[in-house]
Amino acid sequence: MSDLQPRPYADDDLPVLQDIVAGWIALAGRCAYDHVGELPHRIYENLRGRRPIGELVQVWEERGSVMGITVNLRFGCAFDVFTAPALRGTAAEVAMLRHAAYVTEHAAADDEEFVLTDCFDCDTVRAGLLTELGFERFRTWDVVNELALPSPQDLPEVGEPLLAEVREVEGFEIRPAVFADAKALAEAHNGAFGDSWTGEQYRAEVMVKPGYDPTREIVAVAPDGRIAAFCVYWTDPLNKLGHFEPVGTHPDFQRQGLGKAVMAYALREMAADGMTTVTVNHNEENTAAAALYASLGFTSAGKTSGYRRPRAAVGASDVVR
């Protein structure tokens, strides 16, 4: 424990960290770890513009080996902690949780009442540690959905008729994104999620960052050139696990099957890349997302719960020095 210390994250760390987390999943299963694609999404898209990344993301090392990752200030008041299987349930994991809560508490805006985190409902180890640290469960956060992929040769039966219908009847083009789409992508994300991206920001903070590949952001382009729907898919070759994050449709184009079309396109790509299982999460209250994923054959494979603690309960003694 005395040799475990955090250091600031740097962009060059990402591919190594993704390989390490994939190895943790292979060893211990998914119950304590989200998909490796969540790392770049949470580090770059969720934290963009708040602080230098190295202030909000820490890599925890012990004698030169990575033993944990903490991502702080997501949603302005939430943190994530990924801990190596060998340290689960130990004082080292407690130290990471305390440090992440402290960093998030002191970086959050003054009007944030709580510090938040979440964990899979199956992760009783993490839930127990959070309870010991004064966190309480306050809501179901996400539903985790899963789909077993058929072999690549079987996927056109799922995807091609849908894509053909969209192209022929609606006149939409379904294709991978390119860097020139940055402005249109920013507008689509803003419409879908109520965000405030500019094209320059989306290119600089997402498209050119480590881990992102524009060919893995699938878009539905309307006849007027606007991006109507989009999805980003991620792959974990070690565990043959695909993942969607995010998925969205601009309000002007909802209920036209475009979210399903871009996801169907991506499913074929993931199957061709050797993925055998795909996951996608959604807020439990988002019934539209639940219906979309169910229409593609996804079924619920578990849930995550949100935990919170009043900011006043976080003290300077929680920092690892």
C-alpha positions in Angstrom: 0.0 0.0 0.0 2.8 2.5 0.8 4.2 2.1 -2.7 0.9 2.9 -4.4 0.9 6.4 -5.7 -1.2 8.4 -8.3 0.4 10.3 -11.2 -1.2 12.5 -13.8 -2.6 10.9 -16.9 -1.1 11.7 -20.3 -2.5 11.1 -23.8 0.2 8.5 -24.5 -1.2 6.4 -21.6 -4.5 5.5 -23.3 -3.6 2.5 -25.4 -1.6 0.9 -22.6 -4.4 1.5 -20.1 -7.0 0.0 -22.5 -4.9 -3.1 -22.9 -4.5 -3.3 -19.1 -8.2 -3.0 -18.4 -8.9 -5.5 -21.1 -6.6 -7.9 -19.2 -8.4 -7.2 -16.0 -11.7 -8.0 -17.6 -10.3 -11.3 -19.1 -9.1 -12.2 -15.6 -11.9 -11.1 -13.4 -15.0 -10.6 -15.7 -17.1 -7.6 -16.4 -18.7 -7.2 -13.0 -16.2 -4.5 -11.8 -15.2 -3.0 -15.1 -17.0 -1.2 -17.9 -15.9 -1.6 -21.5 -12.4 -0.3 -22.5 -14.1 2.1 -24.9 -15.5 4.0 -22.0 -12.0 5.2 -21.0 -11.5 7.6 -24.0 -15.2 8.5 -23.9 -15.2 9.5 -20.3 -11.7 11.1 -20.3 -12.1 13.2 -23.4 -15.8 13.7 -24.2 -17.1 13.9 -20.6 -14.3 16.0 -19.2 -13.7 18.3 -22.2 -12.8 21.9 -21.3 -13.1 21.5 -17.5 -9.4 21.3 -16.4 -6.1 20.0 -17.8 -6.8 16.2 -18.1 -3.8 15.4 -15.9 -5.5 17.2 -13.0 -8.7 15.1 -13.3 -7.4 11.7 -14.4 -4.9 9.8 -12.3 -3.0 6.6 -13.1 -2.2 4.6 -9.9 1.1 2.7 -10.0 2.9 0.3 -7.6 6.5 -0.5 -8.4 6.1 0.5 -12.0 2.8 -1.5 -12.6 -0.5 0.1 -13.2 -2.9 -0.8 -10.5 -5.8 1.6 -10.9 -7.3 4.5 -12.8 -9.4 7.3 -11.4 -11.5 9.7 -13.6 -12.8 12.7 -11.7 -15.5 15.4 -12.3 -17.7 13.6 -14.8 -21.0 15.4 -15.0 -19.5 18.0 -12.8 -19.7 16.0 -9.6 -19.0 12.3 -10.3 -16.0 10.0 -10.3 -15.0 6.5 -11.6 -12.4 4.2 -10.1 -11.0 1.2 -11.9 -8.9 -1.1 -9.7 -6.7 -4.1 -10.6 -8.2 -7.4 -9.6 -5.4 -8.1 -7.1 -6.3 -4.9 -5.1 -10.1 -5.3 -5.1 -11.5 -4.9 -1.6 -8.2 -3.9 -0.1 -7.0 -0.7 1.6 -5.5 0.3 -1.8 -9.0 0.4 -3.4 -10.2 2.4 -0.5 -7.4 4.9 -1.0 -8.3 5.3 -4.6 -12.0 5.9 -3.8 -11.1 8.5 -1.1 -8.7 10.3 -3.4 -11.2 10.4 -6.3 -14.0 11.7 -4.0 -11.6 14.4 -2.7 -10.5 15.6 -6.1 -14.0 15.7 -7.4 -15.4 17.4 -4.3 -12.8 20.2 -4.6 -13.1 20.6 -8.4 -16.9 20.7 -8.4 -18.9 23.9 -8.7 -20.1 25.4 -5.4 -23.7 24.5 -6.1 -23.0 20.7 -6.3 -24.4 19.2 -3.1 -23.1 15.6 -3.5 -20.2 13.7 -4.8 -21.4 10.8 -7.0 -20.2 7.5 -8.3 -21.8 4.3 -9.5 -21.1 0.6 -9.6 -22.5 -2.6 -11.1 -25.2 -4.1 -8.9 -23.3 -7.4 -9.1 -20.2 -5.7 -7.6 -20.8 -6.3 -4.0 -17.2 -5.6 -3.1 -17.3 -2.0 -4.4 -20.8 -1.4 -3.0 -19.5 -2.5 0.5 -16.5 -0.1 0.3 -18.7 2.8 -0.8 -21.1 2.2 2.1 -18.1 2.1 4.6 -17.0 5.4 3.2 -20.3 7.0 3.9 -21.9 6.8 0.4 -25.5 5.7 0.1 -27.3 4.1 -2.8 -29.9 6.6 -4.1 -31.0 5.3 -7.5 -30.6 2.9 -10.3 -28.3 4.6 -12.8 -28.0 2.5 -16.0 -29.5 -0.6 -17.5 -26.7 -2.7 -19.1 -27.9 -4.3 -22.3 -26.1 -7.2 -24.2 -26.4 -8.8 -27.6 -24.7 -12.0 -28.8 -23.5 -11.3 -32.4 -24.2 -13.8 -35.1 -21.4 -14.7 -37.5 -20.6 -12.0 -40.1 -22.2 -13.9 -43.0 -25.6 -13.9 -41.1 -25.6 -10.1 -40.3 -26.7 -8.8 -43.7 -30.1 -10.5 -43.0 -30.4 -8.1 -40.0 -28.8 -5.0 -41.5 -29.1 -4.8 -45.2 -32.8 -4.7 -45.7 -33.1 -1.9 -43.1 -30.3 0.1 -44.7 -31.7 -0.4 -48.2 -35.1 0.8 -47.0 -33.6 4.0 -45.4 -31.6 4.8 -48.5 -34.4 4.2 -50.9 -37.4 5.6 -49.1 -35.9 8.3 -46.9 -32.9 9.3 -49.0 -30.4 9.1 -46.1 -26.8 7.9 -46.5 -25.5 5.6 -43.8 -21.7 5.8 -43.6 -18.7 6.2 -41.3 -17.8 9.7 -40.3 -14.9 11.7 -41.7 -13.1 14.7 -40.1 -15.0 17.1 -42.4 -18.1 16.1 -40.5 -17.0 17.8 -37.3 -19.5 20.7 -37.5 -22.4 18.5 -38.5 -21.5 16.0 -35.7 -21.4 18.8 -33.2 -24.8 20.0 -34.2 -26.2 16.4 -34.1 -24.7 15.7 -30.6 -26.0 19.1 -29.3 -29.5 18.3 -30.6 -29.5 14.7 -29.2 -28.1 15.5 -25.8 -28.7 19.3 -25.2 -24.9 19.9 -25.4 -23.0 22.9 -26.6 -20.3 21.6 -28.9 -18.8 23.7 -31.7 -17.4 21.9 -34.7 -13.9 23.1 -33.7 -14.4 21.7 -30.2 -15.7 18.4 -31.4 -12.7 17.9 -33.7 -10.1 19.0 -31.1 -11.6 17.4 -28.0 -12.9 14.1 -29.5 -11.9 13.4 -33.1 -8.2 13.9 -32.8 -7.9 12.4 -29.3 -6.4 9.0 -28.6 -8.8 6.1 -28.9 -11.2 7.8 -31.3 -11.4 6.6 -34.9 -13.9 8.4 -37.2 -14.6 5.2 -39.0 -16.2 3.9 -35.8 -18.6 6.8 -35.6 -21.5 5.8 -37.9 -23.7 8.6 -39.2 -27.0 8.9 -41.0 -26.8 11.9 -43.3 -29.9 13.7 -44.4 -30.5 14.9 -48.0 -29.8 18.5 -46.8 -26.4 17.4 -45.4 -27.3 17.4 -41.7 -26.3 14.4 -39.6 -29.6 13.0 -38.4 -28.3 10.1 -36.2 -25.0 8.7 -35.0 -23.4 6.1 -32.9 -19.8 5.4 -31.8 -18.7 1.9 -31.4 -15.7 0.5 -29.5 -14.0 -2.9 -29.7 -12.1 -5.0 -27.2 -10.3 -7.6 -29.3 -8.9 -9.5 -26.3 -12.4 -10.2 -24.9 -14.2 -10.0 -28.3 -16.5 -7.4 -26.8 -18.0 -4.5 -28.7 -19.7 -1.5 -27.1 -21.8 1.5 -28.1 -21.2 4.9 -26.5 -22.8 7.3 -27.4 -25.9 6.7 -29.5 -28.1 9.6 -30.5 -30.7 11.0 -32.9 -31.3 14.7 -33.5 -34.9 15.6 -32.5 -35.7 16.7 -36.0 -35.2 13.2 -37.2 -36.5 11.0 -34.4 -39.0 8.0 -35.0 -37.7 7.4 -38.5 -35.6 4.3 -37.7 -32.3 6.1 -38.2 -30.8 5.2 -34.8 -31.5 1.6 -35.6 -29.9 2.0 -39.0 -26.6 3.3 -37.8 -26.4 0.7 -35.0 -27.2 -2.1 -37.5 -24.4 -0.9 -39.7 -22.0 -0.8 -36.7 -23.1 -4.3 -35.6 -22.0 -5.7 -39.0 -18.6 -3.9 -38.6 -18.1 -5.3 -35.1 -18.9 -8.8 -36.2 -16.4 -8.5 -39.1 -13.9 -7.4 -36.5 -14.4 -10.6 -34.6 -16.6 -9.3 -31.7 -18.9 -12.0 -30.4 -20.8 -9.8 -27.8 -21.9 -6.2 -27.8 -23.1 -4.0 -24.9 -24.9 -0.7 -24.6 -26.0 1.1 -21.5 -28.9 3.5 -21.0 -30.4 5.5 -18.2 -33.2 3.5 -16.7 -35.6 6.3 -17.3 -34.8 6.5 -21.0 -37.6 4.4 -22.4 -36.9 5.5 -26.0 -33.4 4.1 -25.8 -34.7 0.9 -24.2 -37.1 0.4 -27.1 -34.4 1.1 -29.7 -32.0 -1.4 -28.2 -34.7 -4.1 -27.7 -35.6 -3.7 -31.4 -32.1 -4.8 -32.3 -32.3 -7.8 -30.0 -30.5 -6.5 -27.0 -31.6 -7.8 -23.6 -30.9 -6.6 -20.1 -27.8 -8.1 -18.5 -27.7 -6.1 -15.3 -27.9 -2.6 -13.8 -25.7 -0.1 -12.2 -26.6 1.9 -9.1 -25.7 5.5 -8.2 -24.1 6.3 -4.9 -23.7 9.7 -3.3 -22.2 11.4 -0.3 -22.6 15.0 0.9 -19.6 17.1 -0.1 -19.1 18.2 3.5 -18.2 14.5 4.4 -15.0 14.6 2.2 -11.9 15.8 4.0 -8.3 16.6 3.3 -7.2 13.4 5.1 -8.6 11.4 2.2 -5.8 12.5 -0.1 -2.9 10.1 -0.7 0.4 12.0 -0.2 
